[in-house]
Amino acid sequence: MSDVPVTLTRTAVGDDGCGPYAITVGPDDALWCTLVHAGQVARLTLGGRLDRFPLDYPSCGPSVITPGPDGALWFTRFQDGRIGRITVDGRATSFPVPRTGGGPFGIVAGPDGALWFTQLHGDRIGRITVDGQVTEFPLPVSGAFPSAITVGPDNALWFTLNQADAVGRMSLDGDVAIHPLPTQQAAPVGITCGTDGALWFVEIGAGQIGRMGPDGHTDEFPLPDRGSRPHAIAADPVRGGCWFTEWGAGRVGFITPTGKISEYDLQDPGSEPHGLVVGPDGAVHVALETGAILRLEPHPG
């Protein structure tokens, strides 16, 4: 564990069953969080105001959320196969994904003014314009479970292939390269573009953090607890490393560009930390599936 003191502040966003899952910063500098079990999206300001916006289908399974190029928030609806859009004043719409049962999961705004998303069960990467036009790009693997997705330093789309133990790269015109990981059963999930120009990802199966250069070269950094089930990862533009959640252990970790790892106990082993983001206040905000958003503020000595 790190000896750096931290302040932990929890804000309840609903009952224990609502399921805060992914979190991002909106164009309004508020925190936006999906409530996967409640079929809602929550908005929390840094001043503590909470609003919850019900979606049209309570069982739609809102999953990953990202700011879009149009000033709205975009999110995947895993259970009903749609891509959702919500304005900063809470007006929600959605668009169907052509492939039934594809399971849209990860989503990110691309450098081309569109949103790009993964299809967990469809072995495809999707692209949706802000007016709802969807294009799909098949992957050259089957049963790979494309999961999280991010924009790399080369303006391509990089994504984890959870069941293929690999990271994929797709150009804006759909060309794909697959980079196998050194570790079998790594089961990568979260991925982000680090401040060092590399892709950083978590291996939920192996209990490791991975770093991949644009050329596909990979370094892996084992966590002290290999059974901690790391899930999501987010770059910190101020501190220069990446924060990640340890879903199975109730911890949040930080890794420097050189691979030094610090961990912070959330003082609640059953809190189930999933998504996280560095807020405009410089603190780390974590979605706890048990029903809260946690603010973690380190205090370096």
VOGU-3710 file (C-alpha; in Angstrom, 3 decimals, decimal comma):
1> msdvpvtltr> 0,000/0,000/0,000  1,057/3,581/-0,568  2,126/5,681/2,370  0,776/8,806/0,643  -2,248/10,050/2,633  -5,532/10,366/0,784  -8,948/11,828/1,491  -11,872/9,582/0,547  -15,328/11,112/0,126  -18,363/9,054/-0,882
11> tavgddgcgp> -21,518/10,402/-2,460  -24,452/8,005/-2,608  -26,163/8,035/-5,985  -28,952/5,581/-5,205  -29,756/2,354/-3,460  -27,340/-0,561/-3,431  -28,881/-2,017/-6,571  -28,484/0,927/-8,975  -24,975/-0,081/-10,080  -22,733/2,926/-10,849
21> yaitvgpdda> -20,505/1,514/-13,564  -18,629/3,951/-15,818  -17,858/7,625/-15,206  -16,568/10,534/-17,264  -16,299/14,312/-17,191  -18,865/16,131/-19,283  -18,454/19,377/-21,231  -20,165/21,059/-18,260  -17,335/19,925/-15,911  -19,776/17,680/-14,060
31> lwctlvhagq> -19,301/13,955/-13,505  -21,539/11,716/-15,593  -22,055/8,113/-14,499  -24,018/5,187/-15,907  -26,283/3,299/-13,496  -26,189/-0,057/-15,221  -28,799/-1,853/-13,108  -31,237/1,069/-12,857  -31,328/2,041/-16,534  -30,336/5,599/-15,698
41> varltlggrl> -27,564/8,133/-16,147  -26,490/10,260/-13,182  -24,937/13,734/-13,139  -22,936/14,891/-10,113  -21,431/18,353/-9,886  -18,225/18,992/-7,974  -20,372/20,985/-5,568  -22,436/17,902/-4,724  -25,650/18,349/-6,712  -26,957/15,000/-7,959
51> drfpldypsc> -29,454/14,456/-10,768  -30,585/11,088/-12,106  -32,085/10,765/-15,567  -34,173/7,640/-16,287  -33,832/6,153/-19,756  -36,730/4,861/-21,839  -36,014/1,204/-21,085  -35,049/0,401/-17,452  -33,266/-2,811/-18,457  -31,206/-1,314/-21,295
61> gpsvitpgpd> -27,934/-1,707/-19,349  -26,153/1,646/-19,822  -22,469/0,768/-19,678  -19,559/2,964/-20,841  -20,021/6,729/-21,266  -17,913/9,383/-23,000  -18,204/13,047/-23,984  -19,106/13,444/-27,639  -17,980/15,965/-30,238  -21,432/17,614/-30,192
71> galwftrfqd> -21,471/18,761/-26,558  -23,559/15,779/-25,381  -22,653/12,538/-23,585  -22,748/9,256/-25,502  -23,032/5,810/-23,947  -23,523/2,183/-24,854  -26,684/0,275/-23,946  -25,374/-3,243/-23,621  -28,626/-5,068/-22,969  -30,831/-3,671/-25,732
81> grigritvdg> -28,147/-3,088/-28,362  -28,425/0,668/-28,734  -26,151/3,697/-28,506  -27,470/6,384/-26,181  -27,044/10,145/-26,235  -27,892/12,535/-23,408  -27,634/16,310/-23,388  -26,224/18,182/-20,407  -29,773/19,113/-19,398  -30,805/15,453/-19,307
91> ratsfpvprt> -32,638/14,868/-22,599  -31,905/11,320/-23,749  -32,273/9,651/-27,133  -30,853/6,440/-28,589  -29,968/4,763/-31,878  -30,121/1,050/-32,738  -27,047/-0,960/-33,658  -27,730/-3,024/-36,816  -26,303/-6,263/-35,466  -28,823/-7,798/-33,058
101> gggpfgivag> -27,226/-9,155/-29,903  -23,851/-7,533/-30,594  -23,640/-6,108/-27,087  -22,188/-2,591/-27,522  -19,844/-1,925/-24,623  -16,832/0,420/-24,943  -17,203/3,824/-26,609  -14,967/6,797/-27,372  -15,104/9,954/-29,451  -12,842/9,535/-32,475
111> pdgalwftql> -10,650/12,150/-34,150  -13,025/12,157/-37,132  -16,008/13,698/-35,334  -17,813/10,362/-34,849  -18,152/7,928/-31,938  -16,497/4,502/-32,102  -17,711/1,541/-30,059  -17,007/-2,129/-29,483  -19,481/-4,995/-29,823  -18,687/-7,502/-27,136
121> hgdrigritv> -20,604/-10,369/-28,731  -20,344/-9,255/-32,351  -16,592/-9,284/-33,085  -17,042/-5,860/-34,637  -16,097/-2,255/-34,105  -18,861/0,238/-34,800  -18,803/3,883/-35,841  -21,763/6,185/-35,263  -22,110/9,748/-36,487  -23,745/12,385/-34,311
131> dgqvtefplp> -26,914/12,036/-36,414  -27,094/8,299/-35,732  -25,642/6,705/-38,879  -23,863/3,456/-38,001  -21,071/1,696/-39,886  -19,658/-1,638/-38,700  -16,189/-3,081/-39,241  -15,741/-6,846/-38,715  -12,660/-8,083/-36,882  -10,474/-10,939/-38,180
141> vsgafpsait> -11,067/-12,955/-34,980  -14,109/-14,683/-33,527  -15,236/-14,896/-29,917  -12,645/-12,263/-28,978  -14,931/-10,025/-26,835  -13,771/-6,551/-27,943  -14,190/-4,540/-24,751  -12,821/-1,071/-23,977  -11,683/1,332/-26,707  -9,606/4,503/-26,814
151> vgpdnalwft> -7,894/6,833/-29,283  -4,167/6,206/-29,530  -1,308/8,649/-30,056  -1,495/7,847/-33,776  -5,200/8,846/-34,002  -6,190/5,217/-34,577  -8,651/3,289/-32,431  -7,113/0,864/-29,932  -9,206/-1,717/-28,110  -8,845/-4,714/-25,847
161> lnqadavgrm> -9,806/-8,220/-26,972  -10,740/-9,794/-23,670  -11,036/-13,418/-24,752  -8,262/-13,315/-27,367  -5,619/-12,010/-24,902  -4,769/-9,271/-27,353  -5,010/-5,570/-28,122  -6,328/-4,449/-31,494  -5,701/-1,356/-33,582  -8,089/-0,041/-36,216
171> sldgdvaihp> -7,406/2,842/-38,567  -10,164/5,292/-39,404  -10,760/3,449/-42,677  -11,158/0,082/-40,945  -7,754/-1,578/-41,360  -7,067/-3,847/-38,376  -3,906/-5,112/-36,678  -4,001/-7,573/-33,769  -1,236/-7,577/-31,140  -1,214/-10,721/-28,944
181> lptqqaapvg> -0,171/-10,223/-25,317  2,755/-12,097/-23,739  0,557/-13,562/-20,991  -2,078/-16,205/-21,640  -5,472/-15,715/-19,962  -4,625/-12,058/-19,400  -8,214/-11,061/-20,304  -7,571/-7,333/-20,890  -10,462/-4,933/-20,240  -9,835/-1,213/-19,689
191> itcgtdgalw> -7,494/0,745/-21,965  -6,357/4,373/-22,142  -3,788/6,494/-23,944  -1,109/7,530/-21,470  0,747/10,822/-21,288  3,888/8,994/-22,462  2,440/8,210/-25,891  1,747/4,552/-25,130  -1,416/2,522/-24,601  -1,993/1,377/-21,014
201> fveigagqig> -4,433/-1,398/-20,200  -5,450/-3,708/-17,378  -5,340/-7,498/-17,415  -8,220/-8,612/-15,221  -7,321/-12,283/-15,611  -3,610/-12,009/-14,856  -3,621/-9,198/-12,286  -1,272/-7,025/-14,332  -1,023/-3,608/-15,947  0,154/-3,573/-19,543
211> rmgpdghtde> 1,906/-0,913/-21,598  1,921/-1,162/-25,386  3,796/1,126/-27,746  2,343/2,130/-31,120  4,553/-0,582/-32,642  2,856/-3,261/-30,544  5,761/-3,840/-28,149  4,328/-4,747/-24,744  5,597/-4,535/-21,178  3,607/-6,027/-18,304
221> fplpdrgsrp> 3,706/-5,002/-14,642  2,354/-7,538/-12,111  0,258/-6,162/-9,272  1,143/-7,105/-5,690  -2,184/-8,958/-5,494  -2,562/-10,913/-8,740  -6,147/-11,779/-7,793  -7,287/-8,162/-7,429  -9,150/-8,140/-10,787  -8,098/-4,776/-12,276
231> haiaadpvrg> -10,934/-3,450/-14,407  -10,683/0,153/-15,655  -7,792/2,543/-16,261  -7,564/6,301/-16,868  -4,633/8,565/-17,657  -3,738/11,401/-15,295  -2,540/14,399/-17,330  -1,243/16,187/-14,213  0,616/13,410/-12,379  1,741/11,748/-15,585
241> gcwftewgag> 0,743/8,150/-14,875  -2,491/6,153/-14,902  -5,081/5,289/-12,262  -6,804/1,925/-12,269  -9,454/0,117/-10,270  -8,983/-3,229/-8,534  -12,544/-4,460/-8,679  -11,950/-7,673/-6,766  -10,059/-6,088/-3,877  -11,762/-2,760/-3,183
251> rvgfitptgk> -8,691/-0,739/-4,126  -7,554/1,951/-6,547  -4,003/1,936/-7,893  -1,647/4,340/-9,645  1,153/3,377/-12,012  3,903/5,706/-13,182  5,256/5,660/-16,767  8,197/3,608/-15,460  5,920/0,982/-13,902  6,042/1,921/-10,210
261> iseydlqdpg> 2,751/0,957/-8,577  0,989/2,518/-5,579  -2,299/1,245/-4,166  -5,000/2,842/-2,041  -7,460/0,878/0,078  -11,012/2,186/-0,261  -11,796/0,942/3,271  -14,677/-1,129/1,965  -13,646/-4,485/0,433  -17,090/-4,967/-1,098
271> sephglvvgp> -17,328/-1,574/-2,791  -16,737/-2,983/-6,318  -14,881/-0,083/-7,979  -15,390/-0,072/-11,746  -14,930/3,036/-13,902  -12,832/6,035/-12,884  -11,796/9,425/-14,200  -9,571/12,317/-13,176  -11,895/15,252/-12,588  -11,406/18,947/-13,310
281> dgavhvalet> -10,575/19,316/-9,614  -7,540/17,026/-10,005  -9,075/14,338/-7,792  -9,870/10,789/-8,914  -13,575/9,947/-9,103  -14,549/6,289/-8,987  -17,868/4,587/-9,735  -18,610/2,051/-6,992  -21,115/-0,511/-8,200  -22,545/-0,802/-4,705
291> gailrlephp> -24,179/2,623/-5,107  -21,782/5,564/-4,758  -19,261/7,811/-6,462  -15,995/8,025/-4,551  -13,689/11,038/-4,639  -10,052/10,132/-3,916  -7,652/13,008/-3,334  -3,986/12,144/-2,742  -1,928/14,461/-0,521  1,754/14,075/-1,462
301> g> 4,166/14,932/1,319
//
